[in-house]
Amino acid sequence: MSKQGHKNPPASGAARTHSSDSSLVGNSAEHRSLLKPLAEVPAPEKWLYSNREAMASVQRGLGEAAQSALEDRGSFAEFVS
C-alpha cells in the first residue's frame, strides 16, 4: 500500500485550513482499489496516544475544564525555561 496525501483548496473567500490526513491505497484480493483513511498525529504528541494513563488524565482534565471544576494552583512560571 502506498500513502497518499490530499489537500482540498479552500473555496473563494473561505478561511484557509490545512488537513494532513492521508490514506493508504491498495488492492483487495478481488483486485478492487481500497482506501484506508489515516489520521496523522504530530510526533511530539504521539506518546500521549500510546500512554493510556496519561490520555485518561488529559480526558479527565478536559472534562473538568468543561464543567468549570478547576482549582487555581497559582503561577507555574518557575517551571518554564
VMD Tcl script that draws the C-alpha trace (Angstrom):
set ca {
  {0.00 0.00 0.00}
  {1.21 3.49 -0.70}
  {0.48 6.58 1.35}
  {-1.37 9.34 -0.50}
  {-1.85 12.83 0.93}
  {-4.71 15.02 -0.15}
  {-5.42 18.69 0.14}
  {-8.59 20.47 -0.83}
  {-8.15 24.09 -1.90}
  {-10.40 26.48 0.02}
  {-13.43 27.91 -1.74}
  {-13.18 31.51 -2.82}
  {-13.40 33.75 0.25}
  {-13.28 30.78 2.65}
  {-10.90 30.58 5.58}
  {-7.74 28.64 4.79}
  {-7.46 25.35 6.61}
  {-4.90 22.58 6.39}
  {-5.52 18.88 6.71}
  {-2.62 16.46 6.95}
  {-4.85 13.39 6.99}
  {-3.94 10.85 4.37}
  {-4.92 7.41 3.13}
  {-3.30 4.07 2.42}
  {-4.09 2.92 -1.10}
  {-4.07 -0.74 -2.02}
  {-5.88 -3.56 -3.80}
  {-8.08 -6.31 -2.41}
  {-7.85 -9.99 -3.36}
  {-10.66 -9.24 -5.84}
  {-8.45 -6.54 -7.48}
  {-10.57 -3.69 -6.15}
  {-8.96 -0.43 -5.06}
  {-9.08 0.13 -1.30}
  {-8.61 3.38 0.61}
  {-7.86 3.21 4.33}
  {-8.15 6.67 5.96}
  {-5.34 7.63 8.33}
  {-5.23 10.41 10.90}
  {-1.76 11.85 11.43}
  {-0.56 12.87 14.90}
  {2.34 15.32 15.39}
  {5.45 13.49 16.63}
  {5.70 15.44 19.93}
  {2.13 14.33 20.79}
  {2.46 10.66 19.73}
  {3.48 9.49 23.22}
  {0.13 10.64 24.63}
  {-1.80 8.32 22.32}
  {0.45 5.42 23.38}
  {0.05 6.08 27.12}
  {-3.47 5.17 28.29}
  {-2.96 6.52 31.82}
  {-1.77 9.91 30.55}
  {-4.58 10.08 27.97}
  {-7.17 9.28 30.67}
  {-5.71 12.08 32.82}
  {-5.94 14.56 29.95}
  {-9.53 13.49 29.23}
  {-10.45 13.96 32.92}
  {-8.87 17.41 32.91}
  {-10.75 18.41 29.77}
  {-13.99 17.19 31.34}
  {-13.31 19.20 34.49}
  {-12.48 22.28 32.44}
  {-15.74 21.92 30.50}
  {-17.61 21.89 33.84}
  {-15.52 24.74 35.29}
  {-14.39 22.38 38.08}
  {-10.76 23.51 38.04}
  {-8.72 24.56 41.07}
  {-6.37 27.53 40.72}
  {-2.86 26.37 41.67}
  {-1.16 29.70 41.04}
  {1.63 30.51 38.61}
  {3.81 27.83 37.03}
  {6.27 30.42 35.73}
  {9.15 28.94 37.75}
  {8.90 25.72 35.70}
  {9.19 27.47 32.32}
  {12.67 27.96 30.94}
}
mol new
graphics top color blue
foreach p $ca { graphics top sphere $p radius 0.5 }
foreach p [lrange $ca 0 end-1] q [lrange $ca 1 end] { graphics top cylinder $p $q radius 0.2 }
display resetview
